Amino acid sequence: QVQLVESGGGLVQAGGSLRLSCVASGRTLPTYIMGWFRQAPGKEREFVALIIESGSWTQYRDSVKGRFTISRDNAKNNVYLQMNSLKPEDTAVYYCAASGIVSTSEDRYYFWGQGTQVTVSS
């Protein structure tokens, strides 16, 4: 079992930045591929970014490429999502999740955090 806890969300103006953190407890993080997902009000949860175990390869949804950066510190059991040039359409609850395979589908992730709210004002 892995327990995931996100933090770092908040209210920011358009064009601003936030850094989300996800800390894992239980089984160590280096075993898993880690992903960030988000869910806006009235919408389905969507893939944002993922990073493989070593941190050497990442994948992003098109709308965040060049603005968001996912990273991990396996020694600290942490995964991060640096979000720059934020837009109102980035407003959502952001979740980190752990998977055993590389996938953008939430069905492939079996451990989830509780989420952290990100609100971007125009």
C-alpha positions in Angstrom: 0.0 0.0 0.0 1.1 3.6 -0.7 -0.5 6.6 0.8 -0.2 9.8 -1.2 -0.7 13.4 0.1 -0.7 16.4 -2.1 0.0 20.0 -1.1 0.8 23.3 -2.6 -2.5 24.3 -4.2 -4.1 27.7 -3.8 -5.4 30.8 -5.5 -3.2 32.5 -8.0 -3.7 35.1 -10.7 -3.4 34.2 -14.4 0.2 34.2 -15.4 1.4 33.1 -11.9 3.0 30.0 -10.7 2.4 27.2 -8.2 4.4 24.2 -7.2 2.5 21.1 -6.1 4.0 18.4 -4.0 3.0 14.8 -3.4 4.6 12.9 -0.6 4.3 9.1 -0.4 4.4 6.9 2.6 4.2 3.1 2.9 5.9 1.3 0.0 8.7 3.5 -1.4 8.0 5.7 -4.3 10.9 4.6 -6.6 8.8 1.5 -7.4 6.2 3.4 -9.2 5.5 5.5 -12.2 3.9 8.7 -10.9 1.2 10.8 -12.5 -0.6 14.0 -12.0 -4.3 14.3 -13.0 -6.8 17.1 -12.6 -10.6 17.4 -12.4 -12.4 20.7 -13.1 -15.9 21.3 -11.9 -18.4 19.4 -14.1 -15.7 17.7 -16.1 -14.1 14.3 -16.1 -10.7 13.8 -14.5 -7.9 14.2 -17.0 -4.2 13.3 -17.4 -1.7 16.1 -16.8 1.8 14.6 -16.6 3.7 11.5 -15.7 7.3 10.6 -14.8 8.9 7.2 -14.8 10.7 5.6 -11.9 14.1 7.0 -12.7 12.8 10.4 -13.6 14.6 10.3 -17.0 11.4 10.4 -19.0 8.2 12.4 -18.8 5.0 12.9 -20.7 2.5 15.8 -20.7 -0.9 16.6 -22.0 -0.6 19.1 -24.9 -2.2 22.0 -23.2 0.4 22.1 -20.4 3.6 21.4 -22.4 6.1 24.2 -21.9 4.3 25.5 -18.8 4.3 22.5 -16.4 7.2 20.4 -15.3 7.0 17.1 -13.4 9.9 16.0 -11.3 10.6 13.5 -8.5 13.0 13.1 -5.6 13.0 9.4 -4.8 15.2 9.9 -1.7 12.5 12.1 -0.2 9.6 10.1 -1.7 8.3 13.2 -3.3 6.9 14.1 -6.7 6.4 17.7 -7.8 4.5 19.6 -10.4 5.8 23.0 -11.2 3.1 25.0 -12.9 4.0 28.3 -14.6 2.1 30.7 -16.8 -1.1 29.5 -15.2 -4.4 30.1 -17.0 -8.0 30.1 -15.7 -8.6 26.9 -17.5 -6.0 25.2 -15.3 -8.4 25.6 -12.4 -9.1 22.1 -11.0 -8.5 19.7 -8.2 -5.1 18.2 -8.8 -4.3 14.6 -7.8 -1.1 12.6 -7.8 -1.3 8.9 -8.4 0.9 5.8 -8.6 1.0 3.2 -11.3 3.0 0.1 -12.3 3.0 1.0 -16.0 3.3 4.0 -18.3 -0.2 5.1 -19.0 -2.2 8.3 -19.3 -5.4 6.4 -18.3 -6.5 6.9 -14.8 -7.7 3.3 -14.7 -4.1 2.2 -14.7 -3.3 4.1 -11.5 -4.1 2.3 -8.3 -3.0 4.6 -5.5 -4.4 8.2 -5.3 -4.0 11.2 -3.1 -7.0 13.2 -1.8 -6.3 16.1 -4.2 -5.4 19.8 -3.8 -7.4 22.7 -5.2 -5.8 25.0 -7.7 -7.8 28.1 -8.6 -6.5 30.6 -11.3 -8.3 33.9 -11.4 -8.4 36.0 -14.6 
